[in-house]
Amino acid sequence: MTRLSCFFEKVSDLGVGLILLFIGLLFAVISFAIVPVIGLLFAIPIIVLAVAFLFARRSRACALLADRTRNVLWT
């Protein structure tokens, strides 16, 4: 695994999280206007999933790679 693939992993987690957050907030707004109970049943799990993607930890391979290459320029 390279540092570039670790970067794209984090960017994709952030992108998916933002898209899910937008969809969840859209469902929440629609649920208050049209169908309160059913809309919230969809909105709450989607928002929770979005937060999980936004605050996702790095994979073990990326964490090991970051630890190995932390002070490469200063050693």
BELSULHU-V984661 format. One line per field, one symbol per residue. phi: phi as a letter, one per 30 degrees, with the letter a starting at -180 (. if undefined). psi: psi as a letter, one per 20 degrees, with the letter a starting at -180 (. if undefined). burial: b if it has 24 or more other ideal C-beta (glycine too) atoms within 12 Angstrom, else e. A space follows every 50 residues. Layout:
BEGIN
phi=???
psi=???
burial=???
END
This chain:
BEGIN
phi=.cddddddddddddddddddddddddddddddccbddddddddddddddd ddddcdddddddddddddcdcddcc
psi=prhghhghghhhggggghghgggghghgghhhhfngggghhhgghhgghg hhhhkqrqrhghggghhhkglhij.
burial=eeeeebeebbeebeeebeebbeebeebbeeeeeeeeeebeebbeebbeeb eebeeeeeeeebeeeeeeeeeeeee
END
